[in-house]
Every structure is written in structure tokens, then in C-alpha cells.
Amino acid sequence: QITYTATLTNPAQTPVTVTLSNGSTITIAAGQTTGTVNVPTAANDVYNNGSTVSTTITGATGGNFENLVPNPTPAVTTIADS
């Protein structure tokens, strides 16, 4: 599995929902600065070893921020042993 973590610079005043390009969502609770989601990888497949998975943030809502701007840099994960 892959664990994705979203981090805010300042604590959220209300819950923040972060949507990822793989369809997963991360919820950051009010008063917190981080949230995580675990995403399963493909079943054991020797042909997937060494491949990469790239995921970006496609949206972020909530938190009662004046300007909530997600980082566009993708999170790239190399699958070492699927």
C-alpha cells in the first residue's frame, strides 16, 4: 500500500478535504495540520516491481482559509515489491 499525507502550513479552522488524482480523498480535521490516506497497490506482480505511481492534488476545500492553494508537484512512488 501507499500512504499519502497532506500537510497544511497552519491548522484548519474547519475540516479540509484534499482530492487526489487517483480518486482518493484525505481529510484534515479541524485544528490539525495533517491527514493521511492509504491506497492499495496491485496484487503481487513481478512485472510491476520498479514501476512508478504518480499522484497529484486535484482539489482542496474547507478549512476556512482565505486562499487555499495546493502544491502542483506530483508525489511519485516507486513500487519495490508488489
trRosetta pair geometry for C-beta under 8 A, 3 or more apart (Angstrom, degrees):
i j d omega theta_ij theta_ji phi_ij phi_ji
1 38 4.9 17 163 -178 135 102
1 39 6.3 155 -165 76 81 39
1 40 5.2 -49 -104 -106 88 45
1 41 6.0 -155 -92 -5 28 84
2 38 7.3 153 78 -157 40 55
2 39 4.8 -20 62 62 92 97
2 41 6.2 94 -23 -58 92 98
2 53 6.5 -114 -51 75 162 145
2 77 5.2 123 -126 93 131 178
3 36 5.6 -1 -176 -172 99 121
3 37 7.4 167 -150 83 57 36
3 38 5.2 -27 -96 -99 75 72
3 39 7.7 174 -84 18 26 72
4 20 6.4 50 114 -84 171 152
4 24 7.0 129 36 96 139 142
4 26 6.4 -113 103 -64 104 130
4 36 6.6 158 83 -153 48 66
4 37 5.4 -9 57 57 97 85
4 39 6.6 34 -8 -7 108 115
4 55 6.6 -74 -94 93 141 147
4 75 6.2 140 -124 72 100 166
5 26 7.6 129 -144 -138 25 150
5 34 5.9 -7 -173 -166 103 111
5 35 7.2 163 -151 83 59 37
5 36 4.8 -26 -97 -96 73 89
6 16 7.8 -133 117 108 135 120
6 18 4.4 143 -86 17 168 167
6 26 4.5 145 4 100 124 151
6 28 6.1 -103 91 -52 111 117
6 34 6.7 160 82 -149 51 57
6 35 5.3 -7 54 58 98 86
6 36 7.6 -177 17 -82 68 39
6 57 7.3 98 -111 -96 116 127
6 60 7.8 167 -166 -109 145 121
7 33 6.0 25 -159 146 71 89
7 34 5.0 -14 -102 -97 72 88
8 11 6.9 118 91 -105 129 18
8 12 6.0 130 6 -49 171 86
8 16 6.7 122 -62 18 135 164
8 28 6.2 122 -18 162 119 166
8 32 8.0 108 32 114 120 61
8 33 4.7 -128 59 -151 87 69
8 34 7.3 -148 17 -65 74 44
8 63 7.0 173 -114 -130 152 144
9 33 7.6 -122 77 -147 8 115
10 33 7.1 -139 134 -106 12 105
10 65 7.8 138 66 -105 113 109
11 30 7.9 62 162 177 97 46
11 31 5.3 -6 180 -160 130 29
11 32 6.2 126 -140 54 89 9
11 33 5.4 -76 -89 -62 60 82
12 15 6.6 66 128 -125 144 16
12 16 4.7 -134 -105 -23 148 108
12 28 5.4 126 -11 113 143 109
12 29 7.2 169 62 105 124 30
12 30 5.5 -106 103 -117 95 44
12 31 6.9 -49 67 3 70 24
12 32 6.4 -9 30 59 100 62
12 33 7.5 163 -11 -92 78 41
12 62 6.8 29 -162 126 131 97
12 63 3.9 -90 -137 -123 97 87
12 64 7.3 117 -174 32 70 81
12 65 7.6 -67 -123 -42 71 101
13 30 6.2 -11 148 -144 24 97
13 63 6.1 91 33 177 71 48
13 64 3.9 -52 63 52 124 129
13 65 7.8 163 14 -54 102 59
14 30 5.2 -24 -128 -92 23 111
14 62 5.3 -118 101 -174 98 93
14 63 5.8 -145 60 -90 72 13
14 64 5.0 98 9 -21 103 102
15 27 5.8 -11 -172 -169 115 99
15 28 6.7 156 -158 79 60 53
15 29 5.8 -32 -105 -127 86 37
15 30 5.5 -64 -53 -40 57 79
15 62 5.3 -37 98 169 57 153
15 63 7.4 -80 111 -65 20 57
16 27 7.1 152 78 -157 51 49
16 28 4.2 -3 55 53 103 106
16 35 7.4 -163 75 -2 94 138
16 60 6.2 5 -180 -174 106 96
16 61 7.1 168 -153 85 61 37
16 62 4.4 -171 -106 84 44 107
16 63 4.1 21 -77 -54 105 107
16 68 7.4 -176 -134 -143 121 150
17 25 5.7 -14 -168 -171 94 120
17 26 7.5 149 -158 77 46 48
17 27 5.7 -18 -101 -101 68 73
17 60 7.1 174 88 -148 50 49
17 61 5.3 -7 56 58 95 87
17 62 5.6 90 7 4 76 129
18 25 6.6 148 76 -161 51 63
18 26 4.3 -12 59 58 108 99
18 27 7.7 -165 21 -74 76 26
18 28 7.0 55 -14 -14 109 103
18 35 7.0 163 19 68 118 124
18 57 5.8 -55 -172 -135 103 111
18 59 7.5 171 -154 93 43 53
18 60 4.8 -5 -107 -105 72 91
18 70 7.2 128 -138 -105 101 124
19 24 7.9 158 -155 88 50 43
19 25 5.4 -27 -100 -103 61 85
19 57 7.1 104 74 -163 53 65
19 58 5.0 -61 105 66 100 93
19 59 4.3 15 42 55 117 93
19 60 7.2 -151 18 -69 72 45
20 23 7.0 -32 80 39 82 22
20 24 4.6 0 46 63 123 85
20 25 7.0 -161 9 -83 83 32
20 26 7.1 72 -33 -13 107 97
20 37 7.5 -140 -5 58 137 142
20 55 5.2 6 -176 177 117 117
20 56 7.1 151 -156 81 67 33
20 57 6.3 -54 -103 -103 58 48
20 58 6.6 96 -173 7 12 93
21 55 5.4 -174 48 -153 98 63
21 56 4.6 51 -23 50 129 76
21 57 7.6 -82 -27 -50 83 6
21 58 5.2 123 -77 -43 66 112
22 39 6.3 41 106 -138 150 153
22 53 8.0 21 -78 176 138 114
22 55 5.2 -43 -19 -117 111 115
24 37 5.0 159 165 127 125 151
24 39 5.4 -90 -56 -84 154 113
24 55 8.0 -5 38 -156 115 143
25 37 6.8 141 85 -74 34 154
26 35 4.5 140 167 106 97 112
26 36 6.5 -45 -135 -142 112 7
26 37 4.7 -121 -87 -18 79 110
27 35 5.3 -154 85 -156 36 154
28 32 5.4 -148 -179 90 81 106
28 33 7.1 -26 -165 175 129 12
28 34 6.4 -149 -121 135 106 9
28 35 3.8 -126 -79 -22 64 120
28 63 7.4 18 80 -84 117 108
29 32 4.5 64 64 9 82 129
29 35 7.0 137 -7 -85 66 110
32 35 6.9 96 112 -59 133 82
39 55 8.0 141 17 -71 166 159
41 48 7.7 152 165 143 112 147
41 53 7.5 -130 -115 -34 98 151
41 79 6.1 143 -156 -117 147 121
41 82 5.4 -120 130 -128 126 98
42 45 5.7 -26 119 13 120 127
42 48 5.6 -179 65 -80 130 168
42 82 5.5 17 73 -177 85 138
43 82 7.2 80 110 150 23 99
44 82 5.8 162 -121 117 36 66
45 48 4.3 69 84 1 106 110
45 49 7.7 -163 97 -24 61 74
45 82 5.3 -21 42 94 74 125
46 49 5.9 -33 -162 2 44 117
48 51 5.1 -72 -166 21 60 128
48 79 5.5 -32 144 102 96 150
48 82 4.3 -9 87 19 126 153
49 79 6.2 -121 -120 113 36 93
49 80 6.7 12 -150 170 86 24
49 81 6.0 16 -112 -99 109 40
49 82 6.1 -142 -69 10 66 90
50 78 6.8 -20 -150 -172 34 102
50 79 6.9 -39 23 74 17 76
50 80 7.6 59 -67 -114 46 38
51 78 7.5 164 89 -150 29 61
51 79 5.3 2 62 37 76 115
52 76 5.5 -1 -176 -174 123 96
52 77 6.6 152 -157 78 68 42
52 78 5.2 -37 -97 -96 80 62
52 79 7.2 -165 -90 1 26 79
53 76 7.3 161 80 -153 45 50
53 77 4.8 -14 57 60 95 97
53 79 6.7 73 -15 -42 103 101
54 74 4.6 14 -172 165 98 144
54 75 7.3 156 -153 77 50 46
54 76 4.9 -13 -101 -102 81 80
54 77 7.9 -176 -76 21 36 66
55 74 6.3 141 67 -161 30 88
55 75 5.1 -21 64 58 89 96
55 77 7.7 10 8 2 104 106
56 72 6.6 6 -157 -165 122 54
56 73 7.8 -175 -121 101 91 22
56 74 4.7 -62 -72 -99 87 78
56 75 7.5 168 -84 13 38 72
57 60 6.3 3 174 -44 126 104
57 70 4.0 -133 105 -179 138 143
57 71 6.8 85 23 59 132 61
57 72 7.5 -112 53 -104 91 36
59 70 7.3 -160 -143 -16 9 146
60 63 7.9 4 155 -1 101 131
60 68 5.3 -124 105 142 114 121
60 70 4.9 145 -8 -60 125 109
61 68 7.5 147 -109 78 24 149
62 68 8.0 44 64 -41 43 172
63 68 5.9 113 57 -85 135 139
65 68 4.3 107 71 -60 136 93
79 82 5.0 12 173 -56 128 104
